[in-house]
Amino acid sequence: VYYWKVQSLSRRSRRHVEKKILTFRGNKTFGMLPGLEPYSSYKLNVRVVNGKGEGPASPDKLFKTPEGVPSPPSFLKITNPTLDSLTLEWGLPTHPNGVLTSYILKFQP
């Protein structure tokens, strides 16, 4: 099985395509691909191997992985502290792994 990431769905940047190869020994007709990134688009194809070598590739299949948990905010800054309030600023997560819909602020005295 040859597979590669086409793009991240949360960032439109393209990068060098690194094809990965996974071999399943024996007469298997299914398997699991490890190391996929959330909220991304991938392509794959399958090739059969016998004693004479590797056969031609199947047609490429496109698939997308579901959203995942975002990474933490890239920074957190406290400004204008007073006796009863303060202002917070934070940065977008480095890896949103999906569409951000809100932020939850939790604090304790």
N, C-alpha and C positions, 0 to 999 in steps of 0.2 A: 504494500500500500504506500503510495507516494502522496504526501499531503503538504500544504503550505498555506500560510496566512496571506490573504489578499489585502485586507485592510482592517483597521479598527473602526467600528461603527460610531464611536464617540469622538474620534479625532480623524480628520480627513487626510492626515499625512500618510504618505506612502514611504516604504522603506525597502531595503534590499530584500528580495524574496529568497528565503532559505528553505529549500525543499527538505522534508524529513522523510525517511524511509523506515517502515515498520514491516518486519517479516513474520508471517505466521506459518509455522511448520506443520506439515501433515495436510490432511484433507479437511481443512476448516473453511467454513463459508461465512464466518462472522468474527468480529474482534473489536477491541476498544482502543481508541486513539488517546494516548496520554498527553498532558501538557498543553491543552488548548486554552487560549485566553478568552475570558468572558467578553460578550458583546462585540464579536469579531466575525468577519467573513472569511471562509476558507474554501479551498478547492482540493479535490482528491481524485486519484484514479487508482485502479487495481491492475496488477500484471501477474500472470501466472508463470511459474518457473518449473521446469522439469530438467531432466538430465542433459538436454540439448541447449538449455539457456532460458533467457527471459523472453516471454511472448510480448506482443504488442499491448499497449495500454488500453484500458476501457475508456470510453468518453469521460471527460472531466465532469465531476459533480460539484456544484456549489452548495455550501451549507453555512448557516449562521449559528453561532452559539448565543445562548440567552444572556440577559443582563446578569451582572454579578454585584457583589458588595463593593461600594466605592472605597478608595484609600482615604486616610484622614485628610483634613484640610491641610494645604501646603504651609500655612502659617496661622498663628493666632496672636493678635496684638490687643492689649488693653490700653486705652487712652482716656483722658479726662476723668480720672477717678475723683469722686466726691464722697461725702459722708453717706449718701443713699443711692448713688448710681455710678455707672461707668459706661464707656462706649467700647464695643468690641468690633474688631475687624478680623476677617479670616479670608484665606485664599482658597481658590478652587482645589479640589483634590488632584493630585498628579495623575491618578488613574480613576476616572469616574466610573468606568465599567458599565455604563448605561446612561440613561437620561436622568439628570438630577431633577427632583421634584420639590425638595424642601431640605431644610436643615433643622435638626433638633438640638436645642441648647439645654444641657442639664447642668445644674450647679447645686452646691450645698453650702450651708453656713459653716 
